[in-house]
Amino acid sequence: MNWLRRLMAGRYGSDQLGLALVALYGVLYLLSRLLRSTMLHYLSLAAILWAFYRMFSRQLERRRAENARFLESAGPLIRKYNVNRCRRRDKDHCYFKCPNCGQQLRVPKGKGKISITCRSCGVSFEEKT
């Protein structure tokens, strides 16, 4: 295992963009097998080769900048996915949007019809939990 540490010393390693490229490779590879498409096969190879190139690269600042651009563009989708996943797992609360400012509000379930006051704008509205 020491040889792997020596190999990766000074190299960039994996990050969120690299993981997304590996996932893209998996999807494209499966599609290329199902559809028997040579073009999709080559696109999947390009994705995995780019992921490996980034992982073994010694240009740390460039790879960090690429990952930052990726996170900036994919950030809203990732946050929306995480919020929806959290909501599905949370069995003790209901979630509402403020009709005035759109702020997400969390209230306990099973309290009947309650008056909810938004913390950011102060608007009060009634909802059933």
Steps between C-alpha positions, in 0.01 A plus 500: 500500500800725545556496123156656451580783742824568315320491165234750610739738679464846344206398284148638512293190589122473482236766553134560419560558128704181482222302667245654262720398204519142630121494539463641147732226376280235663181638350648545153661155506171331594316694232764411241460132588120513492476701179812346341627848424866551419472876548371464855779251571763753389333776702509278808869431443565873466321564831703240693828608340428862595425388856831311521689790345359735763577254779866456404558863403761710681338829397316542829373856448348424160322190634367697798371771266328238281335343805389842628336579164329160504370552853379850411300369206377175659458644851131591474411149377704336775343720768149432369568126504635516856202706623251259343683201647499663844127570473421141407695371799350747747183335631445747787463828307304662218660751265329811366604795286431852620247657259676836525873430472521130406702401810480128589337451841501181708221431750419190710251248358173410664417837659186560291436843350766741628610854437851515354708817518789542256825584677645698214209728401255466792194401293256274684288237321300191597569145383392152602780271618 
